[in-house]
Amino acid sequence: MENMQSRIPPDISDYTFDLILVGAGINGAGIARDAAMRGLKVLLLDKGDIASGTTSWSTRLIHGGLRYLEYYEFCLVQESLSEREKLLRIAPHLVKPLPFVVPVYEHSKRGPMMIRLGMFAYDFLSFNKSMDWHKILSRDEVLERIPGLEPEGLLAAALYYDGQTEYAERLAVENAVSAHEHGAIVLTYAEVERLIVDKENVVGIEFIDLLGSGKYTVNAPVIVNVAGPWVDEVLRQMNSTEECMIGGTKGSHLVVDPFPGAPAGEALYVEAKADGRPFFIVPWNGRYLIGTTDIRYEGDLDLVVADDEEIDYLINETNTIIPEAGLSRDKILFTYSGIRPLPYQPEGAEGSVTRSHIVYDHTRHHPKIGGLVSIIGGKLTTYRNLSRQTVNVVYEKLGEKAPECRTDEVPLPGGTTRSFEEFSAGFKRTSGLAEELSTRLLKIYGVRAPEVLAMAGDDPSLRAPLASPFSMETGIIGAEVLYAFRHELAGKLGDVLLRRSMVGLGPRVGLDVDETAAQIAVRHLGWSRERAELEVREFRDYIRRLRPKDLHETEPLKA
Ligand SMILES: Cc1cc2nc3c(=O)[nH]c(=O)nc-3n(C[C@H](O)[C@H](O)[C@H](O)COP(=O)(O)OP(=O)(O)OC[C@H]3O[C@@H](n4cnc5c(N)ncnc54)[C@H](O)[C@@H]3O)c2cc1C
């Protein structure tokens, strides 16, 4: 494929790396950035795109995890709340505060006293936060705020603040881009097929270029297996004697248009009537994200789809808490599902499995296995701290003193400004774009919005939205297609739509712009017409797993 053959240096086997990372989700990308910033020579590989695994399928909250208090995970909550503050600082364009309302009913498993205690603990564990402290709302106050809420049995509610990253994919992409800018080599569509073992030490990997240029071997003293739910699959490549490490649970979400009775600017955090599990109704990207489920999963990790039962569960629970919502299957714009890469725990409730991560140095458990570290579990919220800990372990294994980690203070590429508000106001004044388009570029690319716009040069067609009519969520402009390929490590059309410009997670899942975007690549990036057609077909095939309203399912889904 044109444009891509040269992405893998033909002599890569001769390169000297300190660290190879298998998997470019939020954790792989975060480790790559931290390691490259501290001076290590890093190779980051993914068999798909950056963030194309679990990282794309979360609830997108940067949160302490109020729920974890029930399991006495105070350290995890404190760590998460502290990370939340750091992410608000280093990625002001991607991470924002969001108010949450927790209604309490007569029948709630968690009564007013328990919620009050939880709220105090949550505030206490984040006493130096930038967000407001919680408030208890009376029945009248909560109904005034969210009139659509089921009034029967309602006693009161708690109002508190947490973080949201609407585009978690971009958090990972910006980490990978930053790693690349600090010298890391980042290869997508590069599947690791074998861990190379020499006298029981893992000394390298063999990977295949899924875009067709062949197989390669690369060596490094430390390999980190950060393949999320695929961690065990990667370990099997060296005939590992390790027990099962991951016990994945599946979580699904629905995306719907604003509906009658929906909360206006806040998220609802509700106890499901059917089973008492907490779930969220979150304002997201101009629409609502409803989720999630939590079910043990042993199916195909490469094709995870929300099933009818999960969809009905989330619809019913939403209609129960907001009786006028009137949601039904035909109102769902699309769904998505992912597998939580949790530590293996065959028994007990799914919700009770710890959400803490483990940086598993195989040498500590099996002294004969050198050179290998696996990452088990971890949340989006804690990726930065997980990365810091992992890079420290890498230095330990290299026998070197670790330089100081600076990812808590050095902003991500789109966040490098003292005041994002001032920067945004300036960009809106000078960009010459409609307000909605400027806002959109700022929300996605932060302070790099002018660089994106500069891709248009003096071609006005590249500054115009591809969709007509367009909205905040669908207003991709041609310049973004070029920016994604030239500056943000995109390899395929689907990468541009789903994980760079984010229109693939808009109401029409990118179906209104995919062909035009591919045509831009034909005109400006030298794609052949055949390639453009193939990429559109591949993209449409891929997004069928989201069960989008706009795409009828006529054939079985393929992994
Ligand atoms: C339903 C759900 C809701 C969640 N909600 C939240 C939330 O609100 N807040 C929060 O903080 N966390 C949340 N999480 C958790 C969070 O999303 C994950 O823990 C996190 O994204 C894991 O990132 P990762 O990088 O470890 O894994 P992944 O994102 O899965 O990345 C692993 C990567 O490895 C690659 N890979 C696999 N095998 C190979 C191979 N052989 N060669 C090369 N590459 C390979 C994959 O392609 C993949 O991109 C949620 C998770 C789920 C499932």
The ligand as a MOL file (V3000), in Angstrom:
LIG
                    3D

  0  0  0     0  0            999 V3000
M  V30 BEGIN CTAB
M  V30 COUNTS 53 58 0 0 0
M  V30 BEGIN ATOM
M  V30 1 C -16.8070 -1.2850 29.7120 0
M  V30 2 C -15.5890 -0.6160 30.2720 0
M  V30 3 C -15.7170 0.5920 30.9520 0
M  V30 4 C -14.5880 1.2100 31.4780 0
M  V30 5 N -14.7190 2.4490 32.0240 0
M  V30 6 C -13.6430 3.0880 32.5140 0
M  V30 7 C -13.7640 4.4100 33.0010 0
M  V30 8 O -14.8210 5.0300 32.9200 0
M  V30 9 N -12.6530 4.9810 33.5220 0
M  V30 10 C -11.4620 4.3300 33.5920 0
M  V30 11 O -10.5210 4.9040 34.1230 0
M  V30 12 N -11.2970 3.0800 33.0800 0
M  V30 13 C -12.3610 2.4690 32.5310 0
M  V30 14 N -12.2220 1.2170 31.9760 0
M  V30 15 C -10.9130 0.5540 32.0110 0
M  V30 16 C -9.9750 1.0240 30.8940 0
M  V30 17 O -10.6710 1.3010 29.7120 0
M  V30 18 C -8.9400 -0.0490 30.5830 0
M  V30 19 O -8.4230 -0.5900 31.7420 0
M  V30 20 C -7.7910 0.5130 29.7610 0
M  V30 21 O -8.2800 1.1260 28.6010 0
M  V30 22 C -6.8260 -0.5960 29.3940 0
M  V30 23 O -5.8640 -0.0890 28.5270 0
M  V30 24 P -4.6690 -1.0040 28.0220 0
M  V30 25 O -3.7520 -0.1290 27.2800 0
M  V30 26 O -4.1110 -1.7640 29.1430 0
M  V30 27 O -5.3900 -2.0850 27.0780 0
M  V30 28 P -5.9500 -1.9240 25.5880 0
M  V30 29 O -6.5440 -0.5950 25.3560 0
M  V30 30 O -6.8170 -3.0960 25.3370 0
M  V30 31 O -4.6570 -2.0210 24.7050 0
M  V30 32 C -3.9910 -3.2350 24.4310 0
M  V30 33 C -3.5000 -3.1820 23.0000 0
M  V30 34 O -2.6990 -4.3340 22.7600 0
M  V30 35 C -2.8120 -4.6400 21.3900 0
M  V30 36 N -2.3550 -6.0190 21.1610 0
M  V30 37 C -2.9220 -7.1590 21.5970 0
M  V30 38 N -2.2150 -8.2280 21.1820 0
M  V30 39 C -1.1770 -7.7510 20.4590 0
M  V30 40 C -0.1020 -8.3560 19.7450 0
M  V30 41 N 0.0500 -9.6960 19.7000 0
M  V30 42 N 0.7730 -7.5600 19.0860 0
M  V30 43 C 0.6400 -6.2100 19.1120 0
M  V30 44 N -0.3750 -5.5850 19.7670 0
M  V30 45 C -1.2610 -6.3470 20.4450 0
M  V30 46 C -4.3000 -4.4440 21.1140 0
M  V30 47 O -4.5480 -4.2370 19.7400 0
M  V30 48 C -4.6170 -3.2320 21.9790 0
M  V30 49 O -4.6260 -2.0220 21.2370 0
M  V30 50 C -13.3240 0.5880 31.3750 0
M  V30 51 C -13.1950 -0.5970 30.6740 0
M  V30 52 C -14.3080 -1.1830 30.1070 0
M  V30 53 C -14.1570 -2.4330 29.3050 0
M  V30 END ATOM
M  V30 BEGIN BOND
M  V30 1 1 1 2
M  V30 2 1 2 3
M  V30 3 2 2 52
M  V30 4 2 3 4
M  V30 5 1 4 5
M  V30 6 1 4 50
M  V30 7 2 5 6
M  V30 8 1 6 7
M  V30 9 1 6 13
M  V30 10 2 7 8
M  V30 11 1 7 9
M  V30 12 1 9 10
M  V30 13 2 10 11
M  V30 14 1 10 12
M  V30 15 2 12 13
M  V30 16 1 13 14
M  V30 17 1 14 15
M  V30 18 1 14 50
M  V30 19 1 15 16
M  V30 20 1 16 17
M  V30 21 1 16 18
M  V30 22 1 18 19
M  V30 23 1 18 20
M  V30 24 1 20 21
M  V30 25 1 20 22
M  V30 26 1 22 23
M  V30 27 1 23 24
M  V30 28 2 24 25
M  V30 29 1 24 26
M  V30 30 1 24 27
M  V30 31 1 27 28
M  V30 32 2 28 29
M  V30 33 1 28 30
M  V30 34 1 28 31
M  V30 35 1 31 32
M  V30 36 1 32 33
M  V30 37 1 33 34
M  V30 38 1 33 48
M  V30 39 1 34 35
M  V30 40 1 35 36
M  V30 41 1 35 46
M  V30 42 1 36 37
M  V30 43 1 36 45
M  V30 44 2 37 38
M  V30 45 1 38 39
M  V30 46 1 39 40
M  V30 47 2 39 45
M  V30 48 1 40 41
M  V30 49 2 40 42
M  V30 50 1 42 43
M  V30 51 2 43 44
M  V30 52 1 44 45
M  V30 53 1 46 47
M  V30 54 1 46 48
M  V30 55 1 48 49
M  V30 56 2 50 51
M  V30 57 1 51 52
M  V30 58 1 52 53
M  V30 END BOND
M  V30 END CTAB
M  END
